[in-house]
Amino acid sequence: MTVTAPPPLDAGRLRARVDAELAAFLDRQGPEWPDGAPRGVFTALHRFVLAGGKRIRPLFCYWGWRGAGGEDGDEIVVAAAALELFHAFALIHDDILDGSDRRRGEPSVHRLFADLHARSAWRGDPEAYGRNTALLCGDLCAAWSDQMFHECGLTIEQVHRGYAVFALMRTEVIAGEYLDLVSGVGDGSVASALTVIRMKAARYTVTRPLQIGATLAGAAPELVTALAEFGDPLGDAFQLRDDVLGVFGDPTVTGKSVLDDLREGKPTVMMALARSSADRSQSARLRELFGNPDLDADGATELREIIEATGAREKIEQMIRVRTEAALGVLDTAPIHGEARAALAALAGHVVDRQN
């Protein structure tokens, strides 16, 4: 499926502005690093935050602001960039919870510090050191996100309006992470998996960034509601695509192993659909292979074949199409200002048709 719309403002240029603001903020933190504290955490985070990423959340925040009538300016770019620091927190903690050793083609933060411990022949458990240090790194990113948002340069009244949605987003993400853990030991149903992606990923990827930008600009309640009606199904489609890429994607493009989700037994919608449609022999192999921490490439290939054979992947693609079309239908009539409508349509195409 391809959704086409000419982006009215070059997305690459906007991403570059976000990156520049992130770099400037992190550079200001360097002199503030406490004397006597090793700089390994700061150095690792500086590299991790600036080493890539699609900057999807800042882009949605920016266009939420513009869609509510806000003018372009450095202040909104700074506020939007703060969401990327929160995203860094979420990624670091999520990799710990999932046991993922790769992120953006590089070692994940907990793996980086575990390997440092092992190479240095320090006392204790390298894995525990890596996890504990990464937890601190994630916590620091969350704190920095809060700081950057409040120091964006908008008025106190504007920041206060946007921060109410920002706080809601943080609560939803953490609740969604816990729900993900619970679902991993629960019934593994499609309904449960859909609830997880809405709470854990969809709203914090699309809906809340849009609403943060809009409320910063003083959006009317009608627009805030319309942005949720657009953002929720699009965010679901984004995460459904992410789950497909986690199993069928090219690791050289996604930067993550296609074994991680399968070894972890990640309770995705796609796997719930595969289980519900599997015959007896397929169900037996799913039980043996899915969630096996020793799963090898051959086992992963067999799992992918079962997913295809049950029709689960085809059903996911249909769900992505239906949700994207629903989102675009809302966008057509939403009370959005100026060029934001076309920009959001272009972003919608990007998040559902991506390869990483």
N, C-alpha and C positions, 0 to 999 in steps of 0.2 A: 504494500500500500504506500502511495506517495501523496503527501499533502504539500501542495506548492503555493507559495505566496511570496512575492518579492519583499525581502526585508527592507523597510524604509530607512533604517539606520544600521550601518554595517555592524553585525554582531561581533566580528573580530575586533573592531576598534573599541567597542564597549567592553569586551573582555579584557583588552589591553589596559583600559582605564581602571578596571577593577583590580587587575594585577598590580598596577602602579600604586594604587592606594594601599593594597595589602603590603607591598614591599616597603612603602614609606612608614606604615604603622609598625611593622616588625623592626625596621631600622631604628625607630624611636625607642623600642623596648631594649635594645642592646645596652646602652649606657645605664639603664635602670636595673639591669640584672644584678642581684645582690653580690656584693664583694665576698669572695671566699667560696661561693657556690660554683661547682663545676659547670661549664657552659655547654656540656653535651646535650642537655635537654633543649636549650635555646637553639643551638646549631641544628639539631635534628628537626625541630619544628619549623625553623626558617626554611629549610630545604623542602620539607614535606608539603607545607602550605603553598609554596611557590613553584613546585615541580610539576604542575599540570592540573588537570581538572577542567570540566566543561563549563564551570561557573554558571550553571543553570539557575540556581536559586537567586544569585544577584541579578541575573537578567530578568527573571520574573518580577522581582521586587522593583527594579527600575521601571519596567513597563506597567506595573500596577500604579506606580506614582504618576507616570505620564498619562495613563488611561484615566486617572482621576483629575487631570488638568494641571498637574505639576510641571514646571518648566525644567529643562535640562540644567544640571549644575553639579559641581563637585560634591556638594553636601549629600545628595541622594546616592551618588556613586559610593561614597564612603559608607553610608548606612547600609546599602545593599551588600557591599564587600564584607561587612561584619557577619553576614549570614554564611559566608564561606569559612570563616573561622569556627562558627558553630558546626558547620558541616565537617570540618576537620576533626572536631571533638567526636562527632557521631561515627565517623569512619574508623578512627583509632579504637574506640571502645567496641564497635561492631566487629572489627577484625579480631579483637581479643575474645569476644564471646563466640565467634564462629571458628576460631582457630585458623584463620586465614594467614598464610605466610607471605602473600604477594598483594601489592596494591599499586596500581598505576605502573606496572612493569618493574617495580622495585620491591625490596623486602618491606613488609609492613613494619610499623614502628616497634611493636613488641618483638618481632623477629630481629630487627636491627640491634636492639639492646641485648637480646639473648645471645646473639652472635658475638657482640663486643665482649660480654662477660666470658664466653667460652674462649675466645682468642686471647684474652688477657689472663686466663687461668686464675680468676678470682675465686675466693672461697664461696661456697653455697651453690644453689641451684640456678643455672643460667636461665631456665625457662621462667622460674618465679621472678627473677630479677627483670627479665624482659617484660613480663606482664605488669609488674608493679610500676616500673618506670613509664611504660606506655599509659597506664592509668593516670599518672601524674601529668603526662604530656596532654592527654585529652582534657583533663580538668583545667589545665592552663589555657588551652584553646577556648574552652567555654568562658573562662574569665575574660580573656582578651576580646572575645566576641562582644560581651556585654560592654566592656570599656569602649571599644571602637564605635559601637552603636551610639552610646551616649555622647561621644565626642565628635559626632559626625558634622556638627556645625549648624544643624537645623535648630529651630527655637525649642525651648523647654516644652512648650505646649505640644508642638509637633512630635517630639521624641516621646513624650508621655503617651500620646495617642497610639503611636506605632508600637510602643513597648508592651502595651496590653496584649496585642496579638503575638508579639515576640515571646512573651512569657507563656502564653497558651501553647505555642508551637513547641517550646522546650518540654513542657509537661507531657504533651502528646507523644513526642518522640521517645521519651523515657518510658512512658506507659506502654507504648507500642513495642519497645525492646523487651519489656517484661512479658507482654502478651505473646511475643515470638517464642520466648523460652517456654511459656506454659503450653503453647500450641505444639511444641516439639514433643511433649509427653501426653498430648491430648488425643482427640479423635482423628486428627489429620483430615478433617473434612474440607470441602471447597469453601463453605461459608466461613469457617474459622480462618482459613488462609487469606480470604478476601478481607476480613476484618483486620488482620495483621498488616497487610500492605496499605490499607487506608490509614491506619493509625501510625505505623512506623515510618512510612515512606511517602505516600501520595500527598498527604497534606503538608508535610514539611518541605517537599520538593517543589510543589506548584502552588497550592491554595494559600497557605500562610504567607509565603513570600509576596504573592500578589496582594494579599490583604494588608500586609505590613506597609508595602509601598503606597497603597491606596489610602490607608488611614493616616499615614504621615502627611499626605496631601489634603486631608480633610474630606475624604470621599463621603458621599451620601450613603445611607444604609442600603439603598436599592443597588448601588454598584457593588458594595461589599458582598451582598448576597449573591449577585450575579457572578462575581468572581469565584465564589465557592462552587456555584453550579457549573462553572466552566472548569475550575481547577481540580475538583474531586475526581471526575471521570478521567481527565487527562493525566492526573497523577497516578491513578490506578493503571492506566495504559503504560505509563513510563515504567512502573515497577514490574508489570507483567513482561514488558520487553526486557528488563534487566534480568528477570528470572530465566527467560529463554536464552539470553546471551551467557548466563552463568553455566549453562549446560551445553549449548550448541555454538557458542561464540568462538572466535579465533583468539587464543591467549595472547598472540603477538599484537593484537589490536585492542583487546579489552584490558590487558595488563593483569589479568587474574587467571588462575588455573581453572580449567573446566572440571577438575576433580573435586574442588573444595565443597561445593554445594551438595554433591552426590555423596561424598564421604561423610559430611556432617549430618546428612539426612535432613536437609533444610526443608521445612514443611511448606513448600510453595503450592500455589494454585495448580500449576502444571503437574506436579507429582500427585496431588490429590485427585485430579482428573484421571491420571494414568491408573491409579489404584482402583478408582471406582469403575473403570471400564475394562480392567484386565481380566483375562480368563484365569482358570485355575493354575495352569503352568506359569503364566506370566506373573501372577500374584506371588507364587512361590519364589520366583527369581527376584522379584522386587524386594521381598522380605530378606533374601540372602544378600543382595548386593547394595541396596539403598541404605545409607547410614553405616556402611562397613568402613571403618577407618583405614583398612588395608586395601581398599579398592584400587585396582590397577587400571591401566589404559584399556585393556581388553574388556574388563568388567564394565567400565564406563561406556564403551562402545555398545555393549549388549544392552545396558540401561537405555541409552539413546534410541536404540532400535525398538525397544519395548514402548517407549514413550511415543514414538512415531506410529507404531503398529496399533496402539490403542486409540489413536486419533487425538491424544491430549495436546500435542503441539498445534495441530490444525485448529482445535477448539480455542486455544490461547490466542492464536492469530485472529480468530473471529472476535473474541472478546476485546482485543486491542482495537480492532476496527470499529466495533460498536461504540466503545467508550470514546474514541477519538471523534467519531461523527457526532456523538451527543454533545461533547465539549464544543465543537465548532458550531453546532446549531445554536447553542447558548451565546457564543461569541458574536454571531450574526446580529443578534437583537439587543445585546447588552449595551447600557448607556455609557459607552467608552469614548473618550475624547480622541480626536485627531488620528495620528498615524499608529497609535497603540494597537488598534484592532488588527491591522496587517502584520505588525511585529509579533503579536501574540499568535496569530495563525502560522507564521513562519516558525516560531519557537515550537509550536505544537507538532509541526512536521518533523522538526529536528529530534524531539525527544522520543517519538515513536518509531522513526525510521533509522535510528542510529545503529552503528555497529560496535559501539563501546560505551 
